[in-house]
Amino acid sequence: MDFIMFFLILIVPGLLGALAFSIAARLRTEIDIYTALIIDLVTFTIMITGLYFLKDICTVSELMVYFGCLSFIRRYILLSTAIAIVIGVIAGLVRRLFFWIRR
């Protein structure tokens, strides 16, 4: 059961970020899985880097101890979702800008 919960914690922000990318780039409102995985990777990297510098989490076992705390999980989910949406919107606007310049 924990595997499913951790899997959703890592995947759902990327899906929401990919949806924000599609909307900001004026594409259809469907989610491309490759875009979602790229946004997931960038978001996860940002979150792990932030946890390393702010909370001094250096190993996966320390991260699992922090995931045991319910308030940390909520904060992690909300912050990673917000970061993924911001990344998706910025990437969508950059994509729209480059296609506008190319015309």
N, C-alpha and C positions, 0 to 999 in steps of 0.2 A: 504494500500500500504506500509506503514511503517513496518507493521508486517512482510511482505514478505521480505523486505530489511534486517531487523534485523535478521530474520531467516536465510537468506543466508549468512549474515556476520558471523554467529555463526557456520553454518554447512559446508560451502565450505572449510575452512582451514583443517578441519578434513578429508574430502574426499581426498584432495591433500596429506595430511600426510599419509593416508592409502595407497594411490597409491605409495608414496615413500617407505613405509614399504614393500609393495609387491615386488617392484623392487629390493630393497636392500637385501631382504631375498631370492631372486631368486625364488619367487613364480610366479604364473601367474600375468598378469597385470590387474587383475580384482580387484575391491574394495570390501572388506568385510565390511558390514555395522556396525558390532560390533566393529571392529578395528577402524573404522572411529569415532564412538561415544566415544570410550575410548580416542582416541587422541584429539577429541573435548573437552572432559572434562578436560584433562590435560592442554591443551592449554588455555582454558577459565580460569582455576584456576591460571595459571601463569600470564595471562594478568590482571586479576582482582587483584591479589596480587601486581603486578607491579604498577597498577594504584592507588592502595591504598597507597603504600609507596611513589611513585613519584609525583602523582598529588593530593593526599589527597582526593580521591573520596571514600566516606563512604556509600553512599546510592544509590539506583537505580535511584532516581530522579536526583541526581547530574550526574550520568552516562548518562542519557537521555539528559541532557543539553549539555554535551560534545559531544554526538552523533549528536546534531544539527549543529555542526560546520563541514563543508565539509572536511577541511584539517585534522581534527582529525579522521574522518571516514577512509580516505585514509591511514593514518599512521597506524591506528588500523588494517585494513585489511591486509596491507603489512607485518606488524610485526607479526600478528597472523599466517599468511600463512607461513612466514619464520620459525617461531617457530615450527609449526606443521610439516613442512617438515624435519626440523632437528630432531625432536623427532621421526618421522617415520624412517628416515635413521638410527639413532642410535639404535632404537628398532629392525630394520631389521638386522643390523649387529650383534647385540647381539644374536638374534635368530639363525642366520646362524652360529655363533661361538659355541653356545651350541649344535646345531645339528652336527657340525663338531667334537666337543669333544666327543659326545656320540658315534660316529662311531668308 
